[in-house]
Amino acid sequence: MKKRTLILLGLLTVALIPISCNKDFLETQPLDALSAEATWGDGATAQAFIYNIYSSLGYGGFEEEGLASLSDEAMFTHSGRGINVITEGSLSPSGTGNTNIIPQWNELYSAIRKANIAIEQLPISTFDDKTLKDKLLGESYFLRAYYYHQLMRYYGSAPLIEKPYGLDEDYTVARNTYAENVAFVLADLNQAITLLDGKEETPGRASKLSAMGLKSRVLLYAASDLRDGPTASTKSSVIGSYPNLELIAYTSGDRDSRWKAAKEAAKDVLEATSGYKLNLTGPVSAEEAVQNYISIAMGGGSAIGDATAHAELLFERTHSPLYTAESDWPLGGIHQGINNGPNGYHNWAGNTPIQQLVDDYQMMDGSDFDWDNPTHASAPYENRDPRLYATILYDGAGWKPRPEDVASIDPFDEIQTGTYEGFDAKGKSIIIPGVDMRDSPIENWNGSRTGYYVRKFIDPNPALPDNQSNAQVVPWPFIRYTEIVLNYIEASIATGDEGEALNWLNKIRYRAGMPAISASGSELLEAYINERRIELAYEEHRYHDARRWMIAEETLGRGIKVMKVSATLKSGATPLSPYRHDPSVYNYTYNVVENTDNETRTWDDKMYFMPISRDEINRNDLLIQNPGY
């Protein structure tokens, strides 16, 4: 008590000292903020403000929980994250489930507000570098367009806000129509294309090609079934009964003209630049094809692979091991290997491929894989589309050197997601779990539930053992050249230009070591749909593609199938110790079974759009909920 009294007296004494020597201390600037005049009066600080708009992109698709796990590409291993609320169709405005995977309404509008500030201030900024000013303004228009495009593809239309609101303004704004949203985004992208034309390109920042690529995507979506009111209503009674259809689709206008616009926008990109190895006249070897797709996945961000594959990236999220924010939970970006790699490497098996994805990779001769074919069923990972080997780790697949404490169990560096027969100390036959299974002696709680691990986007450099002592710097491909090629193919099919569609589709297949396709009509469309699925696996497209094509019920809603592998000794054979995959010693059995744990998937047409959260509806009562909620 005496100490407290002395402190109070000291404070009173200081307070009574006359302050007359310098009145300017009242005019000092806060140390943790800059005034608008300071921000927009200097090129460097203006640029820093634009960087803050980019920050809302997060880690790109390298978050711990991936969009792939809301589609028929993957299953998230760890329970309790609210993913099942979405995949089982129980989501609602009051319970939207996992909020890490889907960009949230309020987060996107926060980013849009920052872009609006920049768009308002840059034209009246006082720094002299006009080239920089135009570049920053172009980036701001691109970023506003990107965030609005995210609102559109997840939620439908959104209120179009073109200015930063101040205090005490009326924030209740009704949603604009879907057609108005598309027009707004296209206007922003056209502004960005003009302002960024001829400007220096920097990895991780928007360029003219970024804006052209996003324009292609927006127009493709706008022409798709889900966004054509009459078509969507025919395919879905839920959408057909929605009283405000104009908020989620075009209700008038010429759909053919939308397809033509999508085709032209994609062709503009194809003529402006080139991707990676798309000038081939025939299939490369299987070995070269695997290397091609490892290189594309690395995007020039690894010591492994061809660095020129970076040409694929039109807009990317760059990463650096010096990015200190990566230490925050959940880990993302530079820790893609930790998040998704095998538990036998002390990784966390986050977003593991499901059997339906694996089954959709064709055989090397271009035929479909078929479990009813005895040759296919007895060796399901042989002679497959080379993109399988660059994308997915399966039982027996080679991978990186094991950590020291696991090397004695597996000195051969092969993925073990099955069980194998061995003998105990008394010579009795026993079943031994592979080191990458959920029954593994190494962190079994982090084992795959599906029998697979993703390889794509995990740096295969053996010097990076995928643990928390190192980091990878592989870029995330927000937009890449081959996506635009696929957009062009789809629009070409829709406009009846099948020759052009086949020409470009086969360019992609040649790079993948696959034979040419010669299909037409509905068979060509089905071939294209599968090609897009395989080519863009784990790149955050399948979730949206299945919806815009309105095939979600038979794809995303079909449940999860997983692989169970068992290796039994051949007659007279001696078990290998340590174990390695060897068909001369073991008989391998591959059983596809329905997933029975973690989540059970279903489909309801209300899931074509995410619900706007109840908190946002309460803030703005002019918001109208999406269909089905």
C-alpha positions in Angstrom: 0.0 0.0 0.0 2.9 2.4 0.9 4.5 1.7 -2.5 1.2 2.4 -4.3 0.9 5.8 -2.5 4.4 6.9 -3.5 3.7 6.0 -7.2 0.5 8.1 -7.1 2.3 11.1 -5.6 4.9 10.9 -8.2 2.4 10.9 -11.0 0.6 13.9 -9.5 3.9 15.8 -9.3 4.7 15.2 -12.9 1.2 16.3 -13.9 1.7 19.6 -12.1 4.9 20.5 -13.8 4.2 23.5 -16.2 4.8 22.5 -19.8 5.8 25.7 -21.6 9.1 24.9 -23.2 7.8 23.4 -26.4 4.1 23.3 -27.5 5.0 21.5 -30.8 4.9 18.1 -29.1 1.1 18.2 -29.5 1.6 18.3 -33.3 3.6 15.1 -33.6 2.5 12.3 -36.0 1.6 8.9 -34.5 4.5 6.5 -34.8 2.4 3.6 -36.0 0.4 5.3 -38.8 0.8 7.6 -41.7 -1.5 10.4 -42.8 -3.2 10.2 -46.2 -1.0 13.1 -47.3 2.2 11.2 -46.3 0.9 7.9 -47.8 0.0 9.3 -51.2 2.7 11.9 -51.3 5.5 9.4 -51.7 5.9 6.6 -54.2 7.4 4.1 -51.7 4.6 4.5 -49.1 1.9 4.4 -51.8 3.4 1.1 -53.0 3.4 -0.2 -49.5 -0.3 0.5 -49.3 -0.9 -1.5 -52.4 1.1 -4.4 -50.9 -1.4 -4.4 -48.1 -4.2 -5.0 -50.6 -2.3 -8.0 -51.9 -2.0 -9.3 -48.3 -5.7 -10.3 -48.4 -4.7 -13.0 -50.9 -3.3 -14.9 -47.9 -1.1 -17.9 -48.9 -3.1 -18.4 -52.1 -4.1 -22.1 -52.2 -1.4 -23.1 -49.8 -3.5 -22.8 -46.6 -3.4 -25.8 -44.3 -7.0 -26.7 -45.3 -7.5 -26.7 -49.0 -10.4 -26.1 -51.4 -9.6 -29.5 -52.9 -11.0 -31.1 -49.8 -14.4 -29.6 -50.6 -14.4 -31.3 -54.0 -13.9 -34.8 -55.4 -10.2 -34.3 -55.4 -9.4 -34.8 -51.8 -10.4 -35.4 -48.2 -9.2 -33.5 -45.2 -7.6 -35.8 -42.7 -8.2 -34.0 -39.4 -11.7 -33.9 -37.8 -13.3 -30.9 -36.1 -12.6 -28.2 -38.7 -16.2 -27.7 -39.9 -15.4 -29.1 -43.3 -18.1 -31.7 -43.0 -20.7 -28.9 -42.4 -20.0 -27.9 -46.0 -19.6 -31.3 -47.7 -22.6 -32.8 -45.9 -24.8 -29.9 -46.9 -25.8 -28.7 -43.4 -24.4 -25.2 -43.8 -26.6 -22.2 -43.4 -26.3 -18.4 -42.8 -26.1 -19.2 -39.1 -23.5 -22.0 -39.5 -21.2 -21.7 -42.5 -18.8 -24.4 -41.3 -15.1 -24.0 -42.0 -14.2 -20.3 -42.6 -10.5 -20.8 -43.5 -11.1 -22.4 -47.0 -13.9 -20.2 -48.4 -13.0 -16.5 -48.7 -15.4 -14.9 -46.3 -17.8 -12.1 -47.4 -16.4 -9.6 -44.8 -12.8 -10.4 -45.6 -13.3 -9.8 -49.3 -15.1 -6.5 -48.7 -12.2 -5.4 -46.4 -9.9 -6.0 -49.3 -12.2 -4.2 -51.7 -12.3 -1.2 -49.3 -8.5 -1.0 -49.5 -8.6 -1.1 -53.2 -11.2 1.6 -53.3 -9.0 3.9 -51.2 -6.1 3.4 -53.6 -8.3 3.9 -56.7 -9.6 7.2 -55.2 -6.3 8.5 -54.0 -3.8 7.5 -56.7 -5.1 9.9 -59.4 -4.7 12.8 -57.0 -1.5 11.6 -55.3 1.4 14.1 -55.3 4.5 12.0 -56.0 6.0 12.6 -59.4 6.6 9.1 -60.8 3.7 8.8 -63.3 4.8 5.3 -64.5 4.7 4.0 -60.9 1.4 5.8 -60.3 -0.2 4.2 -63.3 1.2 0.8 -62.4 -0.1 1.0 -58.8 -3.5 2.1 -60.1 -3.6 -0.7 -62.6 -2.8 -3.2 -59.8 -5.5 -1.7 -57.6 -8.1 -2.1 -60.4 -7.0 -5.7 -60.9 -7.2 -6.5 -57.2 -10.6 -5.0 -56.8 -11.7 -7.1 -59.8 -10.1 -10.2 -58.3 -11.9 -9.9 -55.0 -15.2 -9.2 -56.6 -14.7 -12.2 -58.9 -14.2 -14.2 -55.7 -17.5 -12.9 -54.3 -19.3 -13.8 -57.5 -18.1 -17.3 -57.8 -18.7 -18.3 -54.2 -21.8 -16.2 -53.3 -23.4 -15.0 -56.5 -23.8 -11.3 -57.1 -22.7 -8.7 -54.5 -23.3 -5.0 -53.8 -21.0 -3.0 -56.0 -19.1 -0.5 -53.9 -16.9 2.0 -55.7 -15.8 4.2 -52.9 -14.4 3.9 -49.4 -17.2 4.6 -46.9 -16.6 7.0 -44.0 -18.1 7.1 -40.6 -21.8 7.7 -40.1 -22.7 6.8 -43.7 -25.6 4.6 -44.6 -24.0 1.1 -45.3 -27.2 -0.7 -46.3 -26.6 -1.4 -50.0 -28.7 -3.9 -52.1 -27.0 -6.5 -54.2 -26.5 -5.7 -57.8 -27.5 -8.2 -60.5 -25.1 -10.8 -61.6 -24.9 -9.2 -65.1 -24.0 -5.9 -63.4 -21.3 -7.6 -61.4 -19.7 -9.1 -64.5 -19.8 -5.8 -66.3 -18.2 -4.0 -63.3 -15.4 -6.5 -63.0 -14.7 -6.4 -66.8 -14.6 -2.6 -66.7 -12.0 -2.8 -63.9 -9.9 -5.4 -65.8 -10.0 -3.3 -68.9 -8.7 -0.4 -66.9 -6.0 -2.6 -65.5 -5.0 -3.9 -68.9 -4.6 -0.3 -70.2 -2.7 1.0 -67.2 -0.4 -2.1 -66.9 0.4 -2.2 -70.6 4.2 -1.9 -71.1 4.9 -1.9 -67.3 7.6 -4.0 -65.8 6.4 -7.4 -64.6 7.3 -8.5 -61.1 6.5 -12.0 -59.9 3.7 -12.0 -57.4 2.2 -8.7 -58.7 -0.5 -8.1 -61.2 0.5 -7.5 -64.8 -1.4 -6.9 -68.1 -1.3 -10.7 -68.6 -2.8 -11.2 -65.2 -5.7 -9.0 -66.0 -6.2 -10.6 -69.4 -6.2 -14.0 -67.8 -8.7 -13.1 -65.2 -10.9 -11.5 -67.9 -10.9 -14.9 -69.7 -12.0 -16.7 -66.5 -14.8 -14.2 -65.6 -16.2 -14.5 -69.2 -16.0 -18.3 -69.2 -17.9 -18.5 -65.9 -20.5 -16.0 -67.2 -21.2 -18.2 -70.2 -21.5 -21.4 -68.2 -24.7 -23.3 -67.4 -25.0 -22.1 -63.8 -24.9 -18.5 -64.9 -27.5 -18.8 -67.6 -30.8 -18.4 -65.9 -33.0 -20.6 -68.2 -30.4 -23.4 -68.3 -29.8 -23.4 -64.6 -33.5 -23.4 -63.9 -34.1 -26.4 -66.1 -31.3 -28.3 -64.4 -32.2 -27.4 -60.8 -35.6 -26.9 -59.3 -34.0 -25.1 -56.4 -32.5 -22.5 -58.7 -35.6 -22.4 -60.8 -37.8 -21.5 -57.8 -35.5 -18.7 -56.7 -37.4 -15.4 -56.8 -34.4 -13.2 -57.6 -32.7 -15.2 -60.2 -31.0 -12.1 -61.6 -28.8 -12.1 -58.5 -27.1 -15.3 -59.5 -27.4 -15.6 -63.3 -28.2 -13.9 -66.5 -32.0 -13.8 -67.1 -31.8 -12.3 -70.5 -29.4 -11.7 -73.4 -27.7 -13.9 -75.9 -25.7 -16.7 -74.4 -24.0 -17.4 -77.7 -22.5 -13.9 -77.6 -21.2 -14.7 -74.1 -19.4 -17.8 -75.3 -17.9 -15.8 -78.2 -16.7 -13.2 -75.8 -15.1 -15.9 -73.6 -13.4 -17.4 -76.6 -12.0 -14.1 -77.8 -10.7 -13.2 -74.4 -8.9 -16.5 -74.1 -7.5 -16.2 -77.6 -6.1 -12.8 -76.8 -4.0 -14.3 -74.0 -2.8 -17.2 -76.2 -1.6 -14.7 -78.8 0.0 -12.4 -76.2 2.3 -15.0 -74.6 3.1 -18.7 -74.5 3.2 -21.3 -71.7 5.5 -24.2 -71.2 6.1 -26.8 -73.9 2.9 -26.3 -75.7 4.4 -26.3 -79.2 4.9 -30.1 -79.5 3.7 -32.1 -82.5 3.6 -35.4 -80.7 3.7 -37.0 -77.2 6.9 -36.8 -75.2 8.1 -39.9 -73.4 6.6 -40.9 -70.1 9.7 -39.9 -68.2 9.9 -36.5 -69.8 6.2 -36.0 -69.2 6.6 -36.6 -65.5 9.5 -34.1 -65.3 7.4 -31.6 -67.3 4.7 -31.7 -64.7 7.0 -31.6 -61.7 8.5 -28.5 -63.3 5.1 -26.9 -63.8 4.1 -27.6 -60.2 7.4 -26.1 -58.9 6.9 -22.9 -61.0 10.6 -22.2 -60.9 10.6 -22.2 -57.1 12.7 -25.3 -56.6 16.2 -26.5 -57.3 14.4 -29.5 -58.9 12.8 -29.1 -62.3 13.0 -26.8 -65.2 12.9 -23.2 -64.1 11.6 -22.0 -67.4 8.2 -23.6 -66.5 7.7 -20.4 -64.6 6.4 -19.1 -67.9 3.1 -20.8 -67.1 2.3 -18.3 -64.3 0.2 -15.3 -65.2 -0.5 -14.4 -61.6 1.2 -16.1 -58.7 1.6 -15.9 -54.9 5.3 -15.8 -54.3 6.8 -17.1 -51.1 10.0 -16.5 -49.2 11.5 -18.4 -46.2 12.1 -15.0 -44.7 8.3 -14.3 -44.5 8.0 -14.3 -40.7 4.2 -14.4 -40.8 4.5 -18.1 -41.7 5.2 -18.9 -38.1 1.6 -18.1 -37.3 -0.9 -21.0 -36.9 -2.1 -22.6 -39.1 1.0 -22.9 -41.1 0.7 -22.2 -44.8 2.6 -21.2 -47.9 6.2 -22.3 -47.3 5.0 -25.3 -45.2 3.0 -27.0 -47.9 5.1 -30.2 -47.4 4.4 -30.3 -43.7 0.7 -29.7 -44.1 0.2 -32.4 -46.7 3.1 -34.8 -46.8 3.2 -38.4 -45.4 3.2 -39.0 -41.6 6.2 -41.3 -42.1 8.1 -38.1 -42.8 6.6 -36.4 -39.7 4.2 -34.5 -41.9 0.5 -33.9 -41.4 -1.3 -35.6 -44.3 -3.8 -32.7 -44.6 -5.6 -32.8 -48.0 -5.2 -36.4 -49.3 -6.3 -37.5 -52.8 -9.4 -39.7 -53.0 -9.8 -42.8 -55.2 -12.2 -41.1 -57.6 -9.5 -38.7 -58.7 -6.9 -41.4 -59.0 -9.3 -43.5 -61.2 -9.8 -40.6 -63.6 -6.2 -40.7 -64.8 -6.2 -42.6 -68.1 -3.9 -45.4 -69.2 -0.9 -44.4 -71.3 -2.6 -45.6 -74.5 -5.5 -43.1 -73.9 -8.0 -45.7 -72.7 -9.9 -45.2 -69.4 -8.7 -47.0 -66.3 -11.1 -49.8 -65.5 -11.2 -51.9 -62.3 -13.1 -54.6 -64.2 -10.0 -55.1 -66.3 -7.9 -57.7 -64.6 -4.6 -56.2 -65.8 -5.6 -52.8 -64.6 -6.8 -54.1 -61.2 -3.7 -56.1 -60.5 -1.3 -53.2 -61.1 -3.3 -50.0 -60.9 -0.3 -47.6 -60.8 1.4 -49.0 -63.9 1.2 -47.4 -67.4 -0.9 -44.5 -66.3 -1.1 -40.9 -67.5 2.3 -39.5 -66.3 0.5 -36.6 -64.5 -0.6 -39.2 -61.9 3.1 -39.8 -60.9 3.8 -36.0 -60.7 0.6 -35.3 -58.7 -0.1 -38.2 -56.3 1.9 -40.4 -53.9 0.6 -44.0 -53.7 1.8 -47.2 -52.1 5.2 -48.1 -53.5 5.9 -44.7 -55.0 9.4 -43.4 -54.6 9.8 -40.2 -52.5 12.5 -38.3 -50.6 15.0 -39.6 -48.1 13.4 -40.5 -44.8 14.2 -38.7 -41.6 16.9 -40.3 -39.5 14.6 -41.9 -37.0 12.5 -43.5 -39.8 15.3 -44.5 -42.2 15.8 -47.9 -40.4 12.2 -48.8 -41.1 12.3 -47.6 -44.7 15.8 -47.2 -46.1 14.3 -47.4 -49.7 12.3 -44.1 -49.5 9.1 -45.6 -50.8 5.6 -44.6 -49.7 4.0 -47.3 -47.6 0.2 -46.9 -47.3 -0.6 -50.6 -47.2 -0.1 -53.6 -44.9 2.4 -56.4 -45.6 2.9 -59.9 -44.3 5.8 -60.7 -42.1 6.9 -62.9 -39.2 7.3 -62.1 -35.5 10.3 -63.3 -33.4 8.7 -66.7 -33.0 8.2 -67.1 -36.7 4.4 -66.6 -36.6 2.8 -64.7 -39.5 1.8 -61.2 -38.7 0.4 -58.2 -40.6 2.6 -55.1 -40.4 1.3 -51.6 -41.1 3.2 -49.4 -43.6 5.1 -46.5 -42.1 2.7 -44.0 -43.8 -0.5 -45.6 -42.6 -2.8 -44.4 -39.8 -1.6 -47.5 -37.9 2.0 -46.4 -38.5 4.5 -46.3 -35.5 5.2 -42.8 -36.7 2.6 -40.2 -35.7 -0.4 -42.4 -36.6 -2.8 -39.6 -36.0 -1.3 -37.8 -39.0 -1.7 -40.8 -41.4 -3.8 -40.7 -44.6 -7.3 -42.0 -44.4 -7.4 -42.5 -48.2 -4.3 -44.5 -48.9 -2.8 -41.6 -50.9 -0.8 -38.4 -50.4 -0.6 -35.4 -52.7 2.8 -34.8 -54.3 1.9 -31.8 -56.5 3.3 -28.5 -55.1 5.5 -30.3 -52.5 9.1 -29.5 -53.3 10.8 -32.9 -54.1 14.3 -31.4 -53.4 15.9 -34.1 -51.2 17.6 -31.3 -49.3 14.2 -30.2 -47.9 12.9 -33.0 -45.6 9.5 -31.3 -45.1 9.9 -30.6 -41.4 9.8 -27.4 -39.5 13.5 -26.7 -39.8 13.2 -25.7 -43.5 10.8 -24.1 -46.0 9.9 -24.4 -49.6 9.3 -21.3 -51.9 7.1 -22.8 -54.6 4.7 -20.2 -55.9 0.9 -20.6 -55.9 -0.6 -20.4 -59.4 -3.6 -18.1 -59.1 -3.8 -18.0 -62.9 -1.7 -20.0 -65.3 -1.4 -20.1 -69.0 -2.8 -23.6 -69.4 -6.0 -22.6 -67.6 -6.5 -20.1 -70.3 -5.8 -22.7 -73.0 -8.5 -24.9 -71.4 -10.9 -21.9 -71.3 -10.3 -21.4 -75.0 -10.9 -25.1 -75.7 -14.2 -25.0 -73.7 -15.4 -21.9 -75.5 -14.4 -23.4 -78.9 -16.5 -26.5 -78.2 -19.4 -24.3 -77.2 -19.2 -22.2 -80.4 -18.8 -25.3 -82.6 -15.2 -24.9 -83.4 -14.2 -28.5 -82.6 -11.1 -28.4 -84.8 -9.6 -25.6 -82.8 -10.6 -27.3 -79.6 -8.9 -30.6 -80.5 -5.7 -28.7 -81.7 -5.2 -27.1 -78.3 -6.4 -30.1 -76.3 -3.8 -32.3 -77.9 -1.1 -29.7 -77.3 -1.7 -30.2 -73.6 -1.8 -34.0 -73.9 1.5 -34.1 -75.9 3.2 -32.3 -73.1 1.8 -34.9 -70.7 3.0 -37.8 -72.9 -0.5 -38.8 -73.8 -1.9 -39.6 -77.3 -4.1 -37.3 -79.3 -7.9 -37.3 -78.9 -10.1 -37.4 -82.0 -13.5 -37.2 -80.4 -16.4 -35.0 -81.4 -19.7 -33.9 -80.0 -20.6 -35.0 -76.5 -17.6 -37.3 -76.4 -15.3 -34.4 -77.0 -16.9 -32.4 -74.2 -16.6 -35.3 -71.8 -12.9 -35.7 -72.8 -12.3 -32.0 -72.2 -14.0 -32.1 -68.8 -11.7 -34.9 -67.6 -8.7 -33.3 -69.2 -9.3 -30.1 -67.2 -9.9 -32.1 -64.1 -6.5 -33.9 -64.4 -4.5 -30.9 -65.7 -5.7 -28.5 -63.0 -5.9 -30.9 -60.0 -5.4 -29.3 -56.7 -5.4 -25.8 -58.3 -8.8 -24.7 -56.9 -10.7 -25.2 -60.1 -12.7 -28.4 -59.6 -14.8 -27.0 -56.8 -16.0 -24.2 -59.2 -16.0 -26.2 -62.4 -18.4 -28.9 -61.0 -20.8 -26.2 -60.0 -20.7 -24.0 -63.1 -21.2 -27.2 -65.3 -23.9 -28.2 -62.8 -22.5 -31.7 -62.5 -21.9 -31.5 -58.7 -24.5 -34.1 -57.7 -22.8 -36.9 -59.7 -19.2 -35.7 -58.9 -18.9 -33.8 -55.6 -21.9 -35.6 -54.0 -20.9 -39.2 -54.7 -19.1 -39.8 -51.4 -15.5 -40.7 -50.9 -13.7 -43.9 -52.0 -10.4 -44.9 -50.5 -7.7 -47.5 -51.2 -6.7 -50.4 -49.0 -3.6 -52.2 -50.1 -2.3 -55.5 -48.7 0.8 -57.4 -49.5 0.9 -61.2 -48.7 3.9 -63.4 -49.2 4.1 -65.6 -52.3 4.4 -69.3 -51.7 7.8 -70.1 -50.3 9.0 -66.5 -50.2 10.8 -64.9 -47.2 9.6 -61.5 -46.0 11.8 -58.6 -46.8 13.2 -56.8 -43.7 13.2 -53.9 -44.0 10.2 -54.1 -46.2 10.2 -52.7 -49.7 7.7 -52.9 -52.5 8.5 -56.1 -54.5 6.0 -58.0 -56.6 8.4 -60.9 -56.9 8.1 -61.5 -53.2 4.6 -60.3 -52.4 1.1 -60.6 -53.9 -0.5 -57.2 -53.9 -4.3 -56.8 -53.5 -5.9 -53.4 -54.1 -9.4 -52.9 -52.6 -11.4 -49.8 -53.2 -13.9 -49.2 -50.3 -16.3 -46.5 -49.2 -15.0 -44.1 -46.6 -16.6 -44.8 -43.3 -14.9 -42.2 -41.1 -14.4 -38.4 -40.7 -17.2 -37.3 -43.1 -20.0 -38.5 -45.3 -20.7 -36.4 -48.3 -23.9 -35.6 -49.9 -25.3 -32.9 -52.3 -28.1 -30.4 -52.2 -28.6 -27.9 -54.9 -28.5 -25.1 -52.4 -24.8 -25.8 -52.2 -24.3 -24.3 -55.6 -23.7 -21.1 -53.7 -22.3 -20.4 -50.3 -24.6 -18.7 -47.8 -23.9 -15.1 -46.7 -23.3 -15.3 -43.0 -26.0 -14.2 -40.6 -23.7 -11.5 -39.2 -23.4 -9.9 -42.6 -27.1 -10.1 -43.3 -27.8 -8.4 -39.9 -25.4 -5.6 -40.8 -27.1 -5.0 -44.1 -30.7 -6.1 -44.2 -30.9 -5.4 -48.0 -28.8 -8.5 -48.6 -30.9 -11.3 -50.0 -29.9 -14.9 -49.2 -28.8 -17.3 -51.8 -31.1 -20.1 -53.0 -31.9 -22.9 -50.6 -31.0 -21.3 -47.4 
